[in-house]
Amino acid sequence: MVFKPDFLACAVGSMPHGDAAAAVDVVLATLPEAPMWPQLSGRGLNEQMEIQYSEGMPCRVIDRAKGRMFFETSGDYIDAFTEFYEGYMAAMDPDDGTGDVASMAVSPEFGAGIYELEKRLGAQEGRRPFVKCQTTGPCSFALTIVDENKRALWYNEEFRDVIIKALAMKCRWQIQRFKPYADRVICAIDEPILSGFGSSTYVSVTRDEVVAALGELVDAIHADGALAGIHCCGNTEWSIPIDAGAEIVNFDAYQYGETIAMYPAQVRKHLENGNALAWGVVPTSTAVRNNTAETLVAHYEKMVDNLVAKSGVDRGLVYQQTMLTGSCGTGSMEVTDAERVFRMTRELSLALREKHGA
């Protein structure tokens, strides 16, 4: 199926609302063609970025008294790993796998927005062009979460592999839940930590390792016929998500819009192969109060001018393969500002479609 988003309005997952129904009201009103389930970190520890996707992972410990999660790696985890890998192979084997990834389900206690959006879509007639889900990426998860000695799990190859495979299963579980309600499901891999790739902090993390980890999730997303997106809310090496096989590269185009043109050959090939850029044009900060659809149209077109000049890609193709989002999630914003981000994304989409005939 050809993918032509034509200024499709979508969003990064997090919202500041404490009530899932209120958040989904906003989503359905502003993102009718591509609603996403809201991640509600304001509901407490269970919906924090990594913890939300940790159910079912062996050796995971949530210390509620200290408000943190870690993995216990010092004990005998052979039985727990054996059980995990048996379940993984039974579900995910490309030849004989059942596709049943229920062992990595996200429960209502850890993802209220999933169930609220599913309920609302199920109560309406017809299908949406797209429904979006999302998963914390393996790099951000394994470089943020630590073991009992406060060492990042990324540096423990056994646990890193389990995390990658568990997150791949969680992608497929979400896609399967939302398939009945959409012509296509988009599953985004959220990787904020990629903005630190190449820095002294992560000097021992190699590009090949990052691409391979992301590629494993992308392959899982494709196994269920969904579109894969990779999102980073800072500057990074934008050829990484392209090389990992994602159809959608989602970046902060409000602060870092010019950086996408630093990879002209890769981005041009990405677009010419029928893939998309999701421009995070709408600021997810108080700057949203001082912007209008008109100012953001001008900002977007300035960034497109830069990309066209640097890469030689056809301008019409850039427009055709554009999605629009906030620059990041809105989970840390005031509710009124967050809702303005969603409204502004919708208004920007309509303004660009009217101007460019999409």
C-alpha positions as CSV (number, residue, x, y, z in Angstrom):
1,M,0.0,0.0,0.0
2,V,1.4,3.4,-1.0
3,F,2.0,5.7,1.9
4,K,1.2,9.4,1.2
5,P,0.5,11.2,4.4
6,D,0.0,14.6,2.7
7,F,0.4,16.8,5.9
8,L,-1.3,14.2,8.2
9,A,-1.7,15.5,11.7
10,C,-0.4,13.1,14.4
11,A,1.3,13.3,17.8
12,V,4.0,12.0,20.1
13,G,2.4,10.0,22.8
14,S,2.6,11.7,26.2
15,M,-0.1,14.0,27.6
16,P,-0.4,15.7,31.0
17,H,-4.0,14.7,31.7
18,G,-4.8,12.6,34.7
19,D,-7.9,11.2,33.2
20,A,-7.7,8.9,30.2
21,A,-11.2,9.8,28.9
22,A,-10.4,13.6,28.9
23,A,-7.1,12.9,27.0
24,V,-8.8,10.8,24.4
25,D,-11.4,13.5,23.9
26,V,-8.6,15.8,22.8
27,V,-7.0,13.2,20.6
28,L,-10.2,12.3,18.7
29,A,-11.2,16.0,18.3
30,T,-7.8,17.1,16.9
31,L,-6.3,14.0,15.2
32,P,-9.3,12.4,13.5
33,E,-7.3,10.7,10.8
34,A,-4.5,9.4,13.0
35,P,-5.5,9.2,16.7
36,M,-3.0,7.8,19.1
37,W,-3.4,6.4,22.6
38,P,-2.2,8.9,25.3
39,Q,0.6,8.0,27.7
40,L,-0.4,9.6,31.0
41,S,2.6,10.0,33.2
42,G,0.6,12.2,35.6
43,R,-1.3,9.0,36.6
44,G,1.8,7.9,38.6
45,L,4.8,5.7,38.5
46,N,3.2,2.9,36.4
47,E,3.0,5.2,33.3
48,Q,6.5,6.6,33.5
49,M,8.3,6.2,30.1
50,E,10.2,2.9,30.7
51,I,8.2,1.5,33.6
52,Q,5.1,1.6,31.4
53,Y,6.6,-1.1,29.1
54,S,8.2,-3.3,31.7
55,E,5.5,-5.8,32.5
56,G,6.5,-9.3,31.8
57,M,10.3,-8.6,31.6
58,P,12.2,-11.0,33.7
59,C,14.0,-9.8,36.8
60,R,12.4,-6.4,36.8
61,V,11.9,-4.7,40.2
62,I,9.8,-1.7,40.9
63,D,10.8,0.0,44.1
64,R,7.7,2.1,44.8
65,A,9.1,3.6,48.0
66,K,11.9,5.2,46.0
67,G,9.9,5.7,42.9
68,R,12.2,3.8,40.6
69,M,12.7,0.6,38.6
70,F,15.8,-1.6,38.3
71,F,16.7,-5.1,37.2
72,E,18.1,-7.7,39.5
73,T,21.0,-9.3,37.6
74,S,23.0,-10.9,40.4
75,G,20.8,-13.9,41.1
76,D,20.0,-17.1,39.2
77,Y,17.9,-15.9,36.3
78,I,18.3,-19.0,34.0
79,D,14.7,-20.2,34.6
80,A,13.2,-16.7,34.0
81,F,15.2,-16.2,30.8
82,T,14.3,-19.7,29.6
83,E,10.7,-19.0,30.1
84,F,11.0,-15.7,28.3
85,Y,12.8,-17.0,25.3
86,E,10.5,-20.0,24.9
87,G,7.5,-17.6,24.8
88,Y,9.4,-15.3,22.4
89,M,10.2,-18.0,19.9
90,A,6.7,-19.5,20.1
91,A,5.3,-16.1,19.2
92,M,7.9,-14.4,17.0
93,D,9.6,-17.2,15.0
94,P,9.3,-15.9,11.4
95,D,8.5,-19.3,10.1
96,D,6.5,-21.1,12.8
97,G,5.6,-18.3,15.3
98,T,2.0,-17.9,16.3
99,G,2.1,-14.1,16.7
100,D,0.5,-14.4,20.1
101,V,2.4,-11.9,22.1
102,A,-0.1,-11.6,25.0
103,S,2.7,-12.4,27.5
104,M,4.0,-8.9,26.9
105,A,0.7,-7.1,27.1
106,V,0.4,-3.7,28.7
107,S,-2.3,-3.9,31.4
108,P,-4.8,-1.1,32.1
109,E,-2.9,-0.3,35.3
110,F,0.1,0.6,33.2
111,G,-1.6,2.0,30.0
112,A,-5.0,3.4,30.7
113,G,-4.9,5.3,27.4
114,I,-4.7,2.1,25.3
115,Y,-7.9,0.8,26.7
116,E,-9.8,4.1,26.6
117,L,-8.9,4.7,22.9
118,E,-9.7,1.1,22.0
119,K,-13.1,1.4,23.7
120,R,-13.9,4.7,22.0
121,L,-12.9,3.4,18.5
122,G,-14.8,0.2,19.0
123,A,-18.0,2.2,19.8
124,Q,-17.7,4.2,16.5
125,E,-18.6,3.0,13.0
126,G,-15.9,2.6,10.3
127,R,-12.2,2.7,10.4
128,R,-9.7,5.5,10.7
129,P,-7.0,5.9,8.0
130,F,-4.4,5.5,10.7
131,V,-4.2,4.7,14.4
132,K,-0.8,5.4,16.1
133,C,0.7,3.5,19.0
134,Q,4.2,3.9,20.5
135,T,6.9,2.1,22.5
136,T,9.9,3.4,24.4
137,G,12.9,2.5,22.3
138,P,15.5,-0.1,23.3
139,C,18.3,2.4,23.5
140,S,16.5,4.8,25.7
141,F,15.2,2.0,27.9
142,A,18.4,0.1,28.3
143,L,20.7,3.1,28.7
144,T,18.3,4.7,31.3
145,I,17.3,1.7,33.4
146,V,20.0,0.1,35.6
147,D,20.8,-3.0,37.5
148,E,21.1,-3.4,41.2
149,N,24.6,-1.8,41.0
150,K,23.3,1.2,39.1
151,R,25.0,0.1,35.9
152,A,22.9,0.7,32.7
153,L,21.4,-2.5,31.3
154,W,22.7,-1.7,27.8
155,Y,26.2,-2.8,28.9
156,N,24.9,-6.3,30.0
157,E,24.4,-8.0,26.6
158,E,22.1,-10.7,28.0
159,F,19.7,-8.2,29.5
160,R,20.0,-5.9,26.6
161,D,18.8,-8.7,24.3
162,V,15.8,-9.5,26.5
163,I,14.8,-5.8,26.6
164,I,15.0,-5.5,22.8
165,K,12.9,-8.6,22.3
166,A,10.4,-7.7,24.9
167,L,9.8,-4.3,23.4
168,A,9.5,-5.8,20.0
169,M,6.7,-8.0,21.3
170,K,5.0,-5.0,22.9
171,C,5.0,-3.3,19.6
172,R,3.2,-6.2,18.0
173,W,0.8,-6.5,20.9
174,Q,-0.3,-2.9,20.4
175,I,-0.6,-3.2,16.6
176,Q,-2.8,-6.3,16.9
177,R,-5.1,-4.5,19.3
178,F,-5.6,-1.5,17.0
179,K,-5.7,-3.2,13.6
180,P,-9.5,-3.6,13.6
181,Y,-9.9,0.2,13.8
182,A,-7.5,1.4,11.1
183,D,-6.5,1.0,7.5
184,R,-2.9,1.2,8.7
185,V,-1.4,1.2,12.1
186,I,1.6,3.4,12.9
187,C,3.9,2.2,15.7
188,A,6.5,4.7,16.8
189,I,9.7,3.9,18.6
190,D,10.5,6.8,21.0
191,E,14.2,7.3,21.4
192,P,15.0,10.6,23.1
193,I,18.4,9.3,24.2
194,L,19.6,9.2,20.6
195,S,20.2,13.0,21.0
196,G,23.2,11.9,23.1
197,F,24.6,9.4,20.6
198,G,28.2,10.2,19.8
199,S,28.8,12.1,23.0
200,S,31.4,11.2,25.6
201,T,28.6,9.8,27.8
202,Y,27.9,7.0,25.3
203,V,31.2,6.7,23.7
204,S,31.1,2.9,23.9
205,V,27.7,2.6,22.3
206,T,28.3,1.9,18.6
207,R,26.3,2.9,15.6
208,D,25.9,-0.6,14.5
209,E,24.5,-1.7,17.8
210,V,22.0,1.1,17.8
211,V,20.9,0.4,14.2
212,A,20.6,-3.3,15.0
213,A,18.5,-2.7,18.1
214,L,16.1,-0.4,16.4
215,G,16.0,-2.6,13.3
216,E,14.8,-5.5,15.4
217,L,11.8,-3.5,16.6
218,V,11.2,-2.2,13.1
219,D,11.1,-5.8,11.8
220,A,8.6,-6.8,14.4
221,I,6.4,-3.8,13.5
222,H,6.5,-4.9,9.8
223,A,5.6,-8.5,10.8
224,D,2.2,-7.3,11.6
225,G,1.9,-5.0,8.6
226,A,2.3,-1.7,10.4
227,L,4.3,1.4,9.6
228,A,7.4,2.0,11.8
229,G,8.3,5.4,13.0
230,I,11.3,6.5,15.1
231,H,11.1,9.7,17.1
232,C,13.9,11.7,18.7
233,C,13.1,15.1,20.3
234,G,16.7,16.4,20.0
235,N,19.4,16.5,17.3
236,T,20.9,13.2,16.3
237,E,22.4,11.4,13.4
238,W,19.3,11.2,11.3
239,S,20.7,8.5,9.0
240,I,20.3,6.0,12.0
241,P,16.5,5.7,11.9
242,I,16.6,5.6,8.1
243,D,19.2,2.8,8.1
244,A,17.1,1.0,10.8
245,G,14.3,0.7,8.2
246,A,11.7,3.1,9.6
247,E,9.2,4.5,7.2
248,I,8.7,7.6,9.4
249,V,11.5,9.8,10.9
250,N,9.9,12.1,13.5
251,F,12.1,15.0,14.6
252,D,11.9,18.3,16.5
253,A,11.5,20.6,13.5
254,Y,10.8,23.6,15.7
255,Q,14.3,23.8,17.3
256,Y,16.3,21.4,15.0
257,G,14.6,21.6,11.7
258,E,17.7,22.4,9.7
259,T,19.6,19.3,11.0
260,I,17.6,16.9,8.8
261,A,19.4,18.5,5.8
262,M,22.7,17.4,7.1
263,Y,22.1,14.0,5.6
264,P,21.0,15.0,2.1
265,A,21.6,11.8,0.2
266,Q,20.0,9.6,2.9
267,V,17.0,11.8,3.3
268,R,16.4,12.1,-0.4
269,K,16.6,8.3,-0.9
270,H,14.3,7.9,2.1
271,L,11.6,10.2,0.6
272,E,12.0,8.8,-3.0
273,N,11.5,5.3,-1.6
274,G,8.0,6.4,-0.5
275,N,8.8,7.1,3.2
276,A,8.0,10.1,5.3
277,L,9.3,12.8,7.5
278,A,7.2,13.7,10.5
279,W,8.1,17.3,11.2
280,G,7.7,18.3,14.8
281,V,6.9,21.8,13.9
282,V,4.6,22.7,16.8
283,P,6.6,23.6,19.9
284,T,5.9,21.6,23.0
285,S,6.9,24.4,25.4
286,T,5.4,27.7,26.4
287,A,6.5,28.9,22.9
288,V,3.2,27.4,21.6
289,R,1.4,30.4,23.2
290,N,3.2,32.8,20.9
291,N,2.7,30.9,17.6
292,T,-0.1,30.6,15.2
293,A,-0.8,28.3,12.3
294,E,0.5,31.1,10.0
295,T,3.8,31.5,11.8
296,L,4.3,27.7,11.9
297,V,3.6,27.4,8.2
298,A,6.3,29.9,7.5
299,H,8.7,28.1,9.8
300,Y,8.0,24.7,8.2
301,E,8.4,26.1,4.7
302,K,11.7,27.7,5.6
303,M,13.0,24.3,6.8
304,V,11.7,22.7,3.6
305,D,13.6,25.3,1.6
306,N,16.8,24.3,3.4
307,L,16.2,20.6,2.7
308,V,15.4,21.1,-0.9
309,A,18.5,23.3,-1.4
310,K,20.8,20.9,0.3
311,S,19.5,17.6,-1.1
312,G,17.9,18.4,-4.4
313,V,14.8,16.5,-3.5
314,D,11.6,17.5,-5.2
315,R,9.7,20.0,-3.1
316,G,6.3,18.4,-4.1
317,L,7.6,15.1,-2.8
318,V,8.6,16.6,0.5
319,Y,5.1,18.0,0.9
320,Q,3.4,14.7,-0.1
321,Q,5.6,12.8,2.4
322,T,5.1,15.2,5.3
323,M,3.4,14.3,8.6
324,L,3.0,16.9,11.3
325,T,3.4,16.5,15.1
326,G,4.4,18.4,18.2
327,S,8.1,18.7,18.6
328,C,7.9,16.2,21.5
329,G,5.4,14.8,23.9
330,T,3.2,17.1,26.0
331,G,3.4,15.2,29.2
332,S,5.3,17.8,31.1
333,M,3.2,20.7,29.9
334,E,0.3,22.5,31.5
335,V,-3.0,20.9,30.3
336,T,-4.1,24.1,28.5
337,D,-0.8,24.4,26.7
338,A,-0.8,20.7,25.8
339,E,-4.3,21.0,24.3
340,R,-3.1,24.1,22.3
341,V,-0.3,21.9,20.8
342,F,-2.9,19.4,19.6
343,R,-5.2,22.1,18.2
344,M,-2.3,23.9,16.6
345,T,-1.1,20.6,14.9
346,R,-4.6,20.2,13.4
347,E,-4.7,23.8,12.3
348,L,-1.3,23.6,10.7
349,S,-2.3,20.4,8.8
350,L,-5.4,22.1,7.4
351,A,-3.5,25.3,6.5
352,L,-0.8,23.4,4.6
353,R,-3.3,21.2,2.8
354,E,-5.3,24.2,1.7
355,K,-2.1,26.1,0.6
356,H,-0.6,23.1,-1.3
357,G,-3.7,21.3,-2.5
358,A,-3.2,18.1,-0.6
